[in-house]
């Protein structure tokens, strides 16, 4: 069972250790056990309670009033406080609580606020994708489960889809781009973000999602003759190496610009034909797509 020292609680909540001790003695808010060294040992539920108390304290509620509440009421009041402050406060705890408690409107409002402040592209690069990475770490450490991680990803996907629909009504061009990922790769967010980038640059984008065989892309290229093809390689291939796959893809059409990114090609080093570009991350893609048009 996960446990914490009082110093770890101080670091994670911002509440001083001497204050935590005082609250224990005066109000009985926490009831820690003692480890073999006779030091206080706290559980995950104690950490969660203190984080809620920290939110309420910042909202101006006195500790004496908080101590009169039940633990369920403290949790409820903290959520209500987060909902009120979502549009004016970027405190990480507010976003974290919204993820844990599956509060879509709170996260949605936060994303909308960032879109307005920074523009959609920069907000995605600087705020939303880092949030998604943080959510993944929360799942790996057991703070949340697969359902909560998927909840956040689906919400971001819907936000991007809405922005794409808006861009399609205002940006029209003659160049065509095809986006796809090989079967077995999960890069929906990367595909939609790239679709938004290309649409805003005047491309007519065909996002075909997952493709099982490279021959299907060959047929599509022959049929559509696109200006650009983009894919993300996040998983290893069973039948060939990543380099072999890129070589096959490059041979499909020397007249089509090919952009490749994803975990499997990050920091990969080998010579590619002039019409093939490999980028390490979405920021590089965004910078270079703007130059392409």
C-alpha positions in Angstrom: 0.0 0.0 0.0 1.4 3.4 -1.0 2.4 5.6 1.9 3.9 9.1 2.4 6.0 10.8 5.0 4.9 14.2 6.3 7.6 15.9 4.3 6.3 14.3 1.1 2.8 15.5 2.0 4.2 19.0 2.4 5.9 18.9 -1.0 2.8 17.5 -2.7 0.2 19.8 -1.1 2.1 22.9 -0.3 0.9 22.7 3.3 3.8 23.0 5.8 4.6 20.0 8.0 4.1 21.9 11.2 0.7 23.0 10.0 -0.3 19.4 9.2 0.8 18.3 12.7 -1.2 21.2 14.3 -4.4 20.2 12.3 -4.0 16.6 13.4 -3.7 17.6 17.1 -6.4 20.3 17.1 -9.0 19.0 14.7 -8.2 15.3 14.2 -8.3 15.7 10.4 -5.7 13.0 9.9 -4.8 9.9 11.8 -1.4 8.7 10.6 0.2 5.4 11.6 3.8 5.1 12.7 6.5 3.4 10.7 9.2 1.2 12.3 11.3 4.4 12.8 8.3 5.9 14.7 7.7 8.5 12.0 4.3 9.5 10.8 3.1 7.5 7.8 0.2 8.7 5.6 -2.0 6.9 3.1 -3.2 7.9 -0.4 -6.6 9.0 1.1 -4.7 11.4 3.5 -3.0 13.0 0.5 -6.2 13.4 -1.3 -7.9 14.9 1.7 -5.1 17.4 2.2 -5.2 18.4 -1.5 -8.9 19.1 -1.1 -8.3 21.1 2.1 -5.6 23.1 0.2 -8.1 24.0 -2.5 -10.7 25.2 0.1 -8.1 27.2 2.1 -7.1 29.0 -1.1 -10.8 29.8 -1.6 -10.9 31.6 1.8 -12.5 28.9 3.9 -11.2 28.7 7.5 -9.7 25.5 8.7 -12.1 25.5 11.7 -15.0 25.4 9.2 -13.4 22.7 7.1 -12.8 20.6 10.2 -16.6 20.6 10.8 -17.2 19.0 7.4 -17.3 15.3 6.7 -14.7 13.9 4.3 -17.4 13.6 1.6 -18.4 17.2 2.1 -14.8 18.4 1.9 -14.4 16.5 -1.4 -17.7 17.9 -2.7 -16.9 21.5 -1.8 -13.4 21.2 -3.3 -15.0 20.1 -6.6 -17.5 23.0 -6.5 -14.6 25.4 -5.8 -12.7 24.0 -8.8 -15.8 24.4 -11.0 -16.2 28.1 -10.0 -12.5 28.9 -10.6 -11.9 26.9 -13.8 -12.1 30.0 -16.1 -9.8 32.2 -14.0 -7.4 29.7 -12.4 -4.8 27.4 -13.8 -3.9 25.7 -10.6 -2.7 22.1 -11.5 -4.8 20.6 -8.7 -8.0 21.9 -10.3 -7.2 20.1 -13.6 -6.1 17.0 -11.7 -9.4 16.9 -9.7 -11.4 17.3 -12.9 -9.6 14.3 -14.5 -10.0 12.1 -11.4 -13.7 13.0 -10.9 -14.5 12.8 -14.7 -15.6 16.4 -15.0 -15.8 17.0 -18.8 -17.1 20.5 -18.6 -14.2 21.7 -16.4 -11.6 20.3 -18.7 -13.5 21.5 -21.8 -13.7 25.1 -20.3 -9.9 25.0 -19.6 -9.1 23.9 -23.1 -11.3 26.6 -24.6 -9.6 29.2 -22.4 -6.2 28.1 -23.6 -7.4 28.2 -27.3 -8.5 31.8 -26.8 -5.3 32.9 -25.0 -2.8 31.2 -27.3 -4.6 30.2 -30.4 -5.5 26.6 -31.1 -2.1 25.4 -32.5 0.1 26.9 -29.8 -2.4 25.9 -27.1 -2.3 22.3 -28.3 1.5 22.3 -28.4 2.2 24.1 -25.1 -0.8 23.1 -22.9 -3.0 20.3 -24.2 -0.4 17.7 -25.4 1.6 18.2 -22.1 -1.6 17.6 -20.2 -2.2 14.4 -22.1 1.4 13.3 -21.3 0.7 14.1 -17.6 -2.5 12.1 -17.7 -0.5 9.1 -19.1 2.0 9.4 -16.2 -0.9 9.5 -13.7 -2.2 6.2 -15.2 1.3 4.6 -15.0 1.6 5.6 -11.4 -1.8 4.2 -10.5 -3.4 7.6 -9.7 -6.0 7.1 -12.4 -7.1 4.1 -14.5 -7.5 3.4 -18.2 -11.1 4.8 -18.3 -10.0 8.2 -17.0 -7.1 8.4 -19.4 -9.4 7.5 -22.3 -12.0 10.0 -21.1 -9.4 12.8 -21.4 -8.2 11.7 -24.8 -11.8 11.5 -26.2 -12.5 14.9 -24.9 -9.4 16.4 -26.7 -10.3 14.5 -29.9 -13.8 16.1 -29.9 -12.2 19.5 -29.3 -9.9 19.0 -32.3 -12.7 17.7 -34.5 -14.7 20.9 -33.8 -11.8 23.1 -34.7 -11.3 21.2 -37.9 -14.9 21.7 -38.9 -14.5 25.4 -38.3 -11.3 25.5 -40.3 -12.9 23.7 -43.3 -15.5 26.3 -43.6 -13.0 29.2 -43.8 -9.9 27.6 -45.6 -10.1 26.3 -49.1 -7.2 25.2 -51.3 -6.3 23.1 -54.3 -3.7 20.9 -52.8 -4.6 17.5 -51.3 -3.1 15.7 -48.3 -3.7 12.1 -47.1 -3.2 11.2 -43.5 -3.0 7.7 -42.1 -1.4 5.3 -39.6 -0.5 1.7 -40.1 -2.8 -0.9 -38.4 -1.8 -1.4 -34.8 -0.7 2.2 -34.3 -2.6 4.6 -31.9 -2.1 8.1 -33.1 -5.6 9.6 -33.4 -4.6 12.8 -31.7 -1.6 13.3 -33.9 -3.6 12.7 -37.0 -6.4 15.1 -36.0 -3.8 17.8 -35.0 -2.0 17.4 -38.3 -5.3 17.6 -40.1 -6.1 20.9 -38.4 -2.6 22.2 -39.3 -3.0 21.3 -43.0 -6.5 22.5 -43.2 -5.5 25.9 -41.8 -2.8 26.0 -44.5 -5.3 25.5 -47.3 -5.0 21.7 -47.8 -7.9 19.5 -48.6 -7.3 16.7 -46.2 -8.3 13.1 -46.4 -7.8 11.4 -43.0 -8.3 7.7 -43.7 -7.3 6.6 -40.2 -5.7 3.1 -39.9 -4.5 1.3 -43.0 -3.7 -2.4 -42.8 -1.5 -2.8 -45.9 0.9 -0.4 -47.6 -0.6 -1.4 -51.0 -3.8 0.3 -49.9 -1.9 3.6 -49.6 -0.3 2.9 -53.0 -3.7 2.6 -54.6 -4.9 5.8 -52.9 -1.9 7.7 -54.0 -2.4 6.5 -57.6 -6.1 7.4 -57.5 -5.9 10.8 -55.8 -2.3 12.0 -56.7 -2.0 14.0 -53.4 0.6 16.7 -52.9 1.4 15.3 -49.4 1.1 12.1 -47.5 1.7 12.0 -43.7 1.9 9.1 -41.3 2.8 8.4 -37.7 4.7 5.3 -36.6 4.3 4.7 -32.9 4.5 0.9 -32.8 7.0 -1.7 -34.2 6.2 -3.7 -37.3 5.9 -7.5 -37.2 6.8 -8.2 -40.8 9.5 -5.6 -41.5 11.7 -3.0 -39.8 10.8 0.7 -39.6 13.5 1.5 -42.1 12.1 -1.1 -44.6 8.6 0.4 -44.2 9.9 3.9 -44.8 11.8 2.7 -47.9 8.7 1.0 -49.3 6.6 4.1 -48.6 9.1 6.4 -50.3 9.0 4.3 -53.5 5.2 4.7 -53.9 5.5 8.1 -55.5 8.5 10.4 -55.9 6.1 13.2 -56.8 4.4 13.2 -53.5 5.8 14.8 -50.4 5.9 12.3 -47.5 6.1 13.3 -43.9 6.8 10.7 -41.2 6.8 11.1 -37.4 6.1 9.1 -34.3 8.0 7.3 -31.5 9.5 4.7 -33.8 11.3 7.3 -36.0 12.3 9.7 -33.2 16.0 10.4 -33.5 16.3 7.8 -36.2 19.3 8.4 -38.5 19.4 7.2 -42.1 19.4 8.8 -45.5 16.0 9.3 -47.1 15.0 10.5 -50.5 14.5 14.2 -51.0 10.7 13.9 -51.0 10.7 12.2 -47.6 10.9 14.2 -44.3 11.2 12.7 -40.8 10.3 14.9 -37.8 10.8 14.1 -34.2 7.7 15.7 -32.8 4.6 17.7 -33.5 6.3 21.0 -32.9 8.7 20.3 -35.8 5.7 19.2 -38.0 3.8 22.4 -37.2 6.9 24.6 -38.0 7.5 22.8 -41.3 3.9 22.5 -42.5 3.6 26.2 -42.3 6.7 26.5 -44.5 5.4 24.0 -47.0 2.4 26.1 -48.1 
